[in-house]
Amino acid sequence: MNILDSTGEEGVCVEMAMVCLNDFEEYAKQHLSKATWDYYDAGADDCCTRDDNLLAYKRIRLRPRILRDVSINDTRTSVLGMEISFPVGIAPTAFHCLAWHEGELATARATEAVNTCYIASTYSTCSVEEIAAAAPNGYRWFQLYLYRDRKLSEQIVRRVEALGYKALVLTVDVPYTGKRRNDIRNQFKLPPHLKVKNFEGMFQEQAGSQEEYGIPANTLDPSISWKDVCWLQSLSRLPIIIKGILTKEDAELAVEHGVQGIIVSNHGGRQLDGGPATIDCLPEIVDAVQGRVEVYMDGGIRTGNDVLKAIALGAKCVFIGRPAIWGLAYKGEEGVREILQILHDEFRLCMALSGCRNVAEINRNLIQFSRL
């Protein structure tokens, strides 16, 4: 994106400074096709939950402590025993090749370079093998859906386990796909040159058959239940993380079923509209599990200040979805690295200004909820 230089002389342009994540969002909106932008930006129905994911952070205030000697700051933390550079990872998002030609390969390299966690999506436009080869030393989890044909799920679980992915992230809030109005208006489909690479060749294509986000319609299993968590545990030794929990009741059931982690998530507001913002759900889930499993969160993270608030309310790590796509649309791997670096620097600054020298010092005493 180009703008007039500081002298205001017409025709003399410089590259726009990308200062915050909103700058990347604006760039992506201007440079992606309308159908692609609408797909990534979509929320379900009226988009109330999507929008409240962002607004909820503005209702939270910080209670900074002063005179704490913050000359040295340590942003490192760990997830499932693995040290990462700071408590922000990449959430599972589909179809990265729509935003950048290298797609998930660029995302994987960026997260490897920054030393944080990348959750690869089932709906990737690069295969799990290609992602692992692109960033062989990266720390990766794999996001999983369960299908009516369990063999599809079983095969991919065995593939990712053999490839060194470190956890299975079971998405549980999609028994059916939410209604995203612009996708319907745009008749959104993957372009012919892109595929859901993890299932390439696994579905027999039939002329005139309906497709939903790159695979045959009605492939997802709406009968998924807690017994399927036990089935996954019998299938793999990988830790299982449940993504899509919003209530203390389901958090308690997750613990009872022996999972190793919970991602508090409403799917970026893309599934059930009218549900709560994830940051508003976080405290009750943290209180319910009482440290028995790690709790993570996604949805609405746009600044280091947001990260600090989520960690203060008990998240072990947060995951970003749409911002990673904006980074890809800007400059591929370099853009994703810039997004992560901005969040890291903002988080470190907010920590210091709040009197926190390391992640362990961030706690709920730092938080107050606005009366507005």
GIPE-V470890 format. One line per field, one symbol per residue. ss: DSSP state (H for helix, E for strand, L for the rest). phi: phi as a letter, one per 20 degrees, with the letter a starting at -180 (. if undefined). burial: I if it has 9 or more other C-alpha atoms within 8 Angstrom, else O. A space follows every 50 residues. Layout:
ss->???
phi->???
burial->???
This chain:
ss->LEEELLLLLLLLEEELLLLLHHHHHHHHHHHLLHHHHHHHHLLLLLLHHH HHHHHHHHLEEELLLLLLLLLLLELLEEELLEEELLLEEELLLLLHHHLL LLLHHHHHHHHHHHLLEEEELLLLLLLHHHHHHHLLLLEEEEEELLELLH HHHHHHHHHHHHLLLLEEEEELLLLLLLLLHHHHHHLLLLLLLLLLHHHL LLLLLLLLLLEELLEELLLELLLLLHHHHHHHHHHLLLEEEEEEELLHHH HHHHHHLLLLEEEELLHHHLLLLLLLLHHHHHHHHHHHHLLLLEEEEELL LLLHHHHHHHHHLLLLEEEELHHHHHHHHHHLHHHHHHHHHHHHHHHHHH HHHLLLLEHHHLLHHHEEELLL
phi->.dcfffemffnddcfffeebffffgfffffdefgffgfffefdflemffg ffgeffffeddddfdcldldfcccefbcclndfcfaeccdffcelfffeb felffffffffffemcedefegeeecffffffffcfdfecdcecdddgef ffffffffffffenfdaddeeddcfcffedfffffelgbffgedcfffdf nedefdgnffcclncgfmefefegbfffffffffebefgddedpeccfff fffffgemfdacdfbdmmmedeenefffffeggffgffelmfcfddbcon fcbfffggffffeoffadcddggffffgffbmgfffffgfffffffffff gffendebffeebfffdcefef
burial->OOOIIOOOOOOOIOOOOOOIIOIIIOIIOOOIOOIIIIIOOIIIIOIIII IIIIOIIOIIIIIOIOOOOIOOIOIIIIIOOOOIIIIIIIIIIIIIIOII OIIIIIIIIIIIOIIIIIIIIIIIIIIIOIIIOIIOOIIIIIIIIIIOOO OOIIOIIIIIIOIOIIIIIIIIIIIOOIOIIIIOOOOIOOOOOOIIIIOO OOOOOOOOOOOOOIIIOOIIIOOIOOOOIIOOIOOIOIIIIIIIIIIIOI IIOIIOIOIIIIIIIIIIIIIIIOOIIIIOIIIIIIOIIOOOIIIIIIII IIIIIIIIIIIIIIIIIIIIIIIIIIIIIIIIIIIIIIIIIIIIIIIIOI IIIIIIIIIOOIIOOIIIOOOO
